Amino acid sequence: MAKPLRIFIYRRLAAGLGLAAFAAMLIFLHGMLRVALRPADLWTGVILYALVVALTLFNARKKFPFLPLLRASTWMQFHIYTGWLTVLVFLLHTNWSWPHGTMEQILEVLFALVALSGIFGLLISRWLPARMTRSGEPIIYERIPALRLQLRAHVEARVRHSEETTASSSLSDFYVRHLRAYLDRKPGWWLALAGVDPRLLRVRSELKALQRYLNPDELALARELEECIEAKRDLDYQYAGNRLLKLWLFVHIPLTYSLIILGLVHGFLAVRYTTGWF
């Protein structure tokens, strides 16, 4: 086993064992507080809110990459393990049951959405980059529309040239009926998850069927069009993958800040009516 891989495994194992030990300690302390008739829910609520706020620091760290605040990968691991710990503290705080109050129910649903969107984000951030790499070198998201237009202009120029030199409209008809709509189409984010594009399969099939009726010069262009279709496919997967990663953040981050604001109100009310403070 290579040394970097060994170090990686040891670090993950140490982090996992540390998380398990800390979780066991929290469960034990929570049980002790309940047996001693102490306000266990109040303390778990304070810890829970502190953890949620700590998790938002990862987003702040990404906005200021120039600050010497550890590496982004270290913050990412902190975010992941703290996130799992937060789920446990939440379950302890709610006593593994559905609350009765309206605000508490809203908070529980909101926390569930934040947690589920976080797990979803973790999965796609681990899975999508490797999938996108198989579609070629990474491309900046904002450049993809321009590259798509360049590809379409190139295909149109080649089809017009073929029609002028071969005196045949077979490929130009194929372009108008099938290929132009495929080149103009913007893929949805779900393509990154589905992996199979029915329109791509249809265009490939139509071009393959057409090749039986083409002359040698048109066949050469048909092979070039196949390469252009594959290039469009790669652009589509890059676009869909980047779009999904961006859309996920637009869901996860607003939900998290909503949870922080509503949790602060809930905590204020809980402290006021439990302890008589404020």
N, C-alpha and C positions, 0 to 999 in steps of 0.2 A: 504494500500500500504506500502510495506517495506521501511524502511528509506534509504538503499542504492539505491533502485530503484528511490525513490523520488529525491534524490540528483542527480542521473544520469539524470533524466528528466529535472530538474531545470538547470543543467549545459548546457545541449544541447539546451534548450530553450533560455537561456541567450546568448549562443554563436550564435544561429541563429538570434536572435534579434539584437545583436551587428553587425553581418555581414550585415543584411538588412539595418541598420542605416548607416553603413559606405558606403555601395553601393549607397544608396540614396544621401549621401553627395557627392560622386564622380560624380554621374550623374549631380547633381546640379552645382558643380564647373566646370565640363566640359562644360555645357551649358553656364555658365556665361563667361568662357574664350572665347568661340566662338562668343558670342554676343559682347564682348569687343574687338574682332579681335586680340586676343592674340594667340600665337602658342600652341593651345590646344593639337594638335597631338604630339608636341614635349614633353610636360609634361606628357601626358598619356604614351608615349613611354618610358620615364625615369622610371615612376612608374611601368610599365609593366615589364621592364627588371629587376628592383629591386625585384619584386615579384617572377619572375622566378628563379633568383639567390637564393632568400630566400627559395624557395621550394626545391632546391637541398641540402640545409643544413640538411634535414631529412635523406638523404642517408649518409651524412657525420656523423650524429649523430649515425646511426646504426653501422658504422665502428669503433666508439670509445665509446662503451657502458660503459666503466669504468669512463668516465669523468662525473663530477657532473653537468650535463646540463639538469635538469628536467627529468621526466620520459619519457620513449619511447611512452607511450600512450598519454601524453600531446603533444609531438612532432607530433604524428600521427594526432591528432585533429587539430593542427595548420596547418599541411600539407593539410588536407581535406578542411578546410574553406578558407585557402589562395588560394587553387587551384580554388575553385568556384569564388572567387573574381578576380583572374587572368583572368578567362574567360570573366568576365564582362568588365574589363579594356581593354582586347584585342578587344572586340566588339566596345568599345568607340573609341579606337585608330584607328580602321579601318573604323569608321563611318558606321558600319553594312553593308559594301559593299565589293565587290570583287576588289582588287587592279589591276592596269594596268601594273606596272613594273614587270619584270621577277623575280628580287630578292624578291620583296614584295609578289609575288604569291607563290614562294617557301617557304618563311617564313610563309605564311598563311596556306599552306598545312602541313608544319612541325608542326606548333602550333596545328592544328587540330588533327594530329596524336598523339602528346604528350597528349593533353587533352583527347582524346578518349581512349587511352591506360591507362591513369590515372583513368578514370571512370571505365574501365573494371577491372583494378587491385583492385579498391575499392570494386567492387561487388564480385569478387572471393575471396578476403581476408575476406569478411564478411560471404560468403556463403559456401566456400569450407571447412574450418576447422570443422564446425559442421557436414558436410556430411562425412568427413573423420573419425570423431570420431565414427560415426555409424558403421564404418568398423573395429572397434577395437581400441586398444590403439595406440596413435601416435608412429610411427616408424621412426627412423633416415633414411633419404633418402639413404645414402651411404650403409646402412646395408641390404637394401631390396634385391639386387642381391644375396648376400650370403644366406639369408634366403630362397630365391627361390630355390637355388641349394640344400640346406639341405632338403627342402620339396620334391624335385624330388628324391633325394637319398632314402629318407624314403619310398616313394611310390614304387620305384623299388624294394627295399628290401622286402616289404610286398607282392608285386605281385609275386616275385620269390618264396617266402616262400609258398604262396598259391598254386602255380603250383606244387611245390614239394610234399606238404602234401595232396592235393586233387586229384592229377593226372588229372587235368582239365586245359585247356588252355583258358577258356572263358575270365577270367579277364586279362590274359596277352595279349590276342588278342585285347581286348578293350583298354588296355594301349597303345599298339603299334599303333593302328589305330586312336585313338581319344585323349587319355589323355596325351600322351607324348608331342604332338604338343602344347596342351593347356598349359602344365606346362612350356614348353620352351619359350613360347611367351612373349615378352615384350610389355606391353600395351602402346598405344599412349596417348599423353596428352589429346586428345579429349574424352577419356573415363571418365575423371573427370566431363565433361560437359554433356555427353550423359547419363551416369548412367546405361545404359543397354549394356551388352556385348553379341553379338550374339553367339560367340564361347562358352561362358559359358553356355548359354541356350541349345546349341546343345549337349555339353558334358553331361549336366544333363539329357537331354532327352534320349540320348543313354544308359546311365547307368541305368536309370529307366526301359527302355524297356528290358535291359539285365537281370535284377533281376528276371524276371519270369522263367528263365531257370537255375538258380543257386541253388546249394544245400545249406543246412544250414550253413556249414562252409564258403562257398563263399559269402553267404549273409552277414555274419558278417563282412567280409573284404570289401564288397561293401559299407556297411554303414560307415566303416572307410575311404574309398576312397571319399565318399560324404563329410565327414568332411575335408579331404585334399583339395578337390575342393573348398569348402567354404573358407578355409584358403588362397588358391591361389587367390580367388576373393578379399579377404580383402587386400592382398599384392598388387594386381593390382590397387585397388582404392587408396591406400596410395601412390603408386609409381606415378600414373597418376596425382594425386592432387599435390604432391610435385613438379613434373616435370613442370606442368603448372605454378605454382607460380614462379619457377625459370626462365622459358622461358619468362614469362611476364616481369621480371626485365631486361632480356637481350634485350628486345625491348624498354621498357620505358626509361631506363637510357641512352643508347646511343642516342636516339632521343632527350632527354632533353639537353644533352651536345652539340649536334649538333645545337640545337636551340640557346643555349647560345652563341656559337661561331659566328654563322651567324647573330644573333641579335646584337652582338657587332659591327660587320662590318657594318651592316645596320645603327645602331645608330651613328657610327662615320661619315658615309657619310651624314646622315640626318642633324646632327649638323653642319657639315662643309658647306653644301650647303644652309642651312637655316639661320645660324647666321654668317657665314664667319669665324668662329673660325678655328684653326689649319691651 
